[in-house]
Amino acid sequence: MSLLYQAAGFFTEGKITMVQNSNIHYVEINITTKGFEFVGSSIAFTGINKDSSGFYTRILWSDIRDIKKSKTRLIHVVIIETLDTFYTIIPMDPLHKSSLGISSTKKHSMELLATIYKAKAQVKQIEKSKDVFCSN
């Protein structure tokens, strides 16, 4: 399992309607050749999240139906639709002051979505190269 991309952000199961009312975890977002990993850290973000250490979720590429950018009120998010549910990612880095504004979620969401598409293409290339072809 190779790491293709790593970022920070917030993550929740389902589509969120209001950030303050959702069970949102601060996570490290890892995109790998197997899929997505969301690993919670012990950083708290006032007003949105309590301590979420020990949080872990994995979403395999094979379970994903669709990935798209969406807007929830003023916040831009990335929605992952799997075979049985939805997941919402709010990509941002709360440790950098320039990332704290709501308008920056649009930039981060667009960057994350572009990175996801690149990672997905890489995974397809890896899978294609694993196919063995024999002319006999």
PERA-V536245 format. One record per residue. N is the residue number from 0. SS is DSSP state (hx for helix, st for strand, lp for the rest). NEAR is the number of other C-alpha atoms within 12 Angstrom. Layout:
N/SS/NEAR
N/SS/NEAR
//
This chain:
0/lp/14
1/lp/17
2/st/18
3/st/24
4/st/27
5/st/24
6/st/31
7/st/31
8/st/39
9/st/44
10/st/42
11/st/38
12/st/28
13/lp/23
14/lp/27
15/lp/28
16/lp/21
17/lp/19
18/hx/30
19/hx/18
20/hx/13
21/lp/21
22/lp/25
23/lp/34
24/st/38
25/st/37
26/st/40
27/st/34
28/st/37
29/st/33
30/st/34
31/st/28
32/lp/27
33/lp/25
34/st/30
35/st/37
36/st/30
37/st/37
38/st/29
39/st/29
40/lp/24
41/lp/17
42/lp/25
43/lp/21
44/st/24
45/lp/14
46/lp/14
47/lp/24
48/st/27
49/lp/22
50/lp/20
51/lp/25
52/lp/18
53/lp/16
54/lp/25
55/st/22
56/st/22
57/st/27
58/st/30
59/st/24
60/hx/29
61/hx/18
62/hx/19
63/st/24
64/st/18
65/st/22
66/st/30
67/st/26
68/st/31
69/st/25
70/st/25
71/st/21
72/lp/16
73/lp/17
74/st/30
75/st/33
76/st/40
77/st/40
78/st/34
79/st/35
80/st/25
81/st/24
82/lp/16
83/lp/14
84/lp/18
85/st/24
86/st/36
87/st/39
88/st/47
89/st/49
90/st/42
91/lp/38
92/lp/28
93/lp/28
94/lp/16
95/lp/12
96/hx/11
97/hx/15
98/hx/21
99/lp/22
100/lp/20
101/lp/25
102/lp/21
103/hx/24
104/hx/33
105/hx/28
106/hx/25
107/hx/32
108/hx/35
109/hx/27
110/hx/24
111/hx/34
112/hx/30
113/hx/19
114/hx/25
115/hx/34
116/hx/22
117/hx/19
118/hx/27
119/hx/28
120/hx/18
121/hx/24
122/hx/26
123/hx/19
124/hx/14
125/hx/17
126/hx/15
127/hx/12
128/hx/11
129/hx/10
130/lp/10
131/lp/9
132/lp/8
133/lp/5
134/lp/4
135/lp/4
//
